[in-house]
Amino acid sequence: MNKMTEQQADKWRKTRTMGKGKYVMYFGVLTWGIILAALFTGMEWLTQQSFTLSWMYIRLAVFGILGFFIANFRWDARERLFQSR
């Protein structure tokens, strides 16, 4: 298993002060949700020359949920690395 460098540990020490809930909401739900929804909506526009608002809402919900799980997993993985230093 990889070890966390001291520089990574310092960065994680600062990041973890926001708490798991805020981390998951910011880095998961908002970041992943918005970026992926925008990317797929852009692909829809480029390939079909149309934009469907209802599909954008569905994408925001689906990718927001996906981002929740990704950020939750990343938090837990980084915490394990941080604790095992």
N, C-alpha and C positions, 0 to 999 in steps of 0.2 A: 504494500500500500504506500502511496506517496506521502511524503511528509510536508508539512507546511513550513515554508521558510519564515524567518523572523520578520521580513518585510510583509509577507502575506498575513502573518499573524497580527502585525500592527494594524494593517488595513481592516482585517476582520474584527479586531477588537473595537475599532471605531464604528464599523457597520453594525455590529451586533447590539450596540447601545440603543438602536431604534426599536429593538424587540422583534420577535418573530412575526407578530401580526402585521406590523407596519411593513416589514421587509417583504412578506408574501404579497401584501396588497400592492406595494409600489413596484417591486421588481418582477412580480408574477402577473397579477391580475391586470394592472395598468400597462406595464411595459410590454409584456408578451401579448396581451389582449389587443392593445391598440396597434402595435407594430404589425402583427400577423393579420389582423383584420384589414388594415390599410394595404398591406401587400397583396392579399387575395382580392380585395376590391379593385386595386389597380390592375391586377391581372385580368379581372372580369372586364374592366373598361378597355384594356388593350386588345383582348381577344374577341369580345362581343360588341364593342362600341356602345355598351349600355351600362347603366348603373341602377341596381335595385336596392332601394333603401331597406326593405325588409331583410334582404340577405346580409346587409351590413350589420344590422342589429343581431342577427343570428350568429354571424361570425364573431362579433364582439363578445357575445355570451359564451360561445363554444371555446374561443381562444382565451378568454378570461379564465374559464374553468381549467383549461389546459395549463395556463400560466400559473394558476394557483398550485397545481400539483408539481410543476417543475420547480417553482421557487421553494415550496415546502421541502422537496427532496434536496435541493441545493443547500438550504439552511441546515438540514440534518447532517448532510455530508460534511459541510464546512465545520460544523460544531464538533463532529467526531474527530476531524483532523486537528482542530484547535485543541481539543482536550487531550489528544494523544501525543502532543509535542513533548 
